[in-house]
Amino acid sequence: MLLRSATQYAIERLTRLHARRVLARFMADARNATAVQERLLRSLVRANADSGYGRAHGFASIRNYEDFIKHVPISTYADLSPWVDRVKSGDVGAMFGRGQRVHMFAMTSGTVDTPKYVPVTDRFLKDQRAGWTAFGVKALVDHRGKCFMRPLVQVVSPMDEEWTKGGIPCGAITGLMAGMQKKIIRKYYVVPPQVAYVTDVVARRYTIMRLAMPSDIGWIVTASPATVLQLARTGETFAESIIRDIRDGTIARDQPIPESVRAAIDPLLTPDPQGAARLERLRSERGRLLPRDYWDLGFLANWTGGSMGLYLQDYPEYFGNTPVRDIGLLATEGRMSVPIEDRTPVGVAAVSSVFFEFIPAAEYGKENAVVLRSNEVEPGRDYFILLTTSAGFYRYDICDCVRVVGFRGGAPIIEFLHKGAHVSSITGEKLTERQVVLAAERTVAAVGVSVSSFVLAPRWSDPPYYRLYLEPPAGASEDWSLRLTAALDENLRRVNIEYASKRTSGRLGGVEACPLAPGTIKALDDERATRFRRSNEQFKHQYLYTSPGDDTALAKNALRGSQDVDKRIGMPPAPSPRPPV
């Protein structure tokens, strides 16, 4: 026992020393961001100068940033896809220099119908690890009293959801990184990578909670806060079965868990009568079984910005006052920021792994738009970012709009606002998803109803208007829809002056409520998330539809027709043209 304690102490001491070195390096890069960015650009160009793409774009003659923008155009995935397809077919030299290999193709999350494929090279994998290490180390240092050397829950997806003709796996990079994690760190993960292969979403959540609930979990990391809430609710819904499994050292046979996964987790399942008795006692005493009671969490790590903020209103019910650390602006194409504080979505730009360019929001979409480097942006301004990464993507327009809120040394501190694609403008109002979520947050606080999932969709009429799809809130008063739509309409006016102008002039009609059958939005989200990805922990619910007609599936599930809805919320029957509210 004494030897074990000494070993644990030594490991913890080495871990803390490593953490200090990682943080020192990260902060040094931020202080010297401009020089770091210049070195990074030269390195990325030099590494692939002899690739097909490099030869086609004159990489050999690029010496500085001015040469770079002269030879390399701003690109979208459509521009890069022919090169990616060549790599998928086995021609690695199409995008990468000699000696480089592609481990897999990371596939995009469900924000588009057709997946994008991002080549994962040794260097790209190293960059991804470095970003996660900087994030994790800073978070653990900030919560060191409760998280060091304690188990954690991480939710990942498979790295091999499909295969190229050349035999290269395509899927989630989280699956690859989890499988390659160092043993000294891996032992703290209570959920083995094989659980990602449980394709039934309920069975997968059940498996995670069966493994996690009896453990001394210190923190949870996943992309979407919706996933965290789903896990908590699964633990409560299946409490009786999970407690029985914990007591007996089993996992429910009625759950569709593949035998290969059962074989992988079977060694982890030992009878735990004391753990089961503890959970049963908590359930009996408190009437519910919630994570805030059976875990002493140091923090939760997931997205909190953009459209994710609405989920956080339900966190106190399940997790009490547990701090939340945003995991940063990251996508399949690369990590863009590293948050260094709790309760904020802002993060320091990842200047050592991504070369950044910024297009002012007002310039975005123009043929000769102004493009700025990271040292040229201004706090308080909104920009669309271009990425040049070790995945072979150059000046890549990821369609992410961010706000620069300040600087850490020479590195911009950025906050994700919205995807460029998630902007609706049927009368020139340019309504963004972020504005819709912000207006909804203010609305539910003022009206006093709980609404975590909804869709706002544009509708053609005379004048056009927006329809709010949602399930009737539990326990809401009879006039809930009238109060909700009136408050939402007012808050949309406040967050978007163009919306206010169009409403005042009558060019845009008022928001209309459309109640849905229970479970409609969840069912559509599940179908969309799995249409191209079997298991997608990065799926984001879309709160704003951008084109009239996008809401066809939702309209089919309306509890009433449009005219009946108008009557229910206190509006006169809609004549033609439809008057504003």
Buried (B, 14 or more C-beta within 10 A) or exposed (E): EEEEEEEEEEEEEEBBEEBEEBBEBBBEBBBBBBEBBBEBBBEBBBBBBBBBBBEEBBBEEBEEBEBBBEBBEBBEBEBBBEBBEBBBEBBBBBBBBEEBEBBBBBBBBBBEEEBBBBBBBEBBBEBBBBBBBBBBBBBBBBBBEBBBEBBBBBBBBBBBBBEBEEEBBBBBBBBBBBBEBEEEEEEBBBBBBBBBBBBBBBBBBBBBBBBBBBBEBBBBBBBBBBBBBBBBBBBBBBBEBBBBBBBBBBBBEEBEBBEEBBEBBEEBBEEBEEBBEBBBEBBEEEEEBBBBBBBEBBBBBBBBBBBBBBBBBBBEEBBEEBBBBBBBBBBBBBBBBBBBEBEBBBBBBBBBBBBBBBBBBEBBEEEEEEBBBBBEBEEEBBBBBBBBBBBBBBBBBBBBBBBBBEBBBBBBBBBBBBBBEBBBBBBEBEBBBBBBBBBBBBBBEBBEBBBBBBBBBBBEBEBBBBBBBBBBBEEBEEEBBBBBBBBBBBBBBEBBEBBBBBBEEEBBBBBBBBBBEEEBBBEBBEEBBBEBBBBBBBBBBBBBBBEBEBBEEBBEBBBEEBEEBBEBBEBEEBEEEBBBB
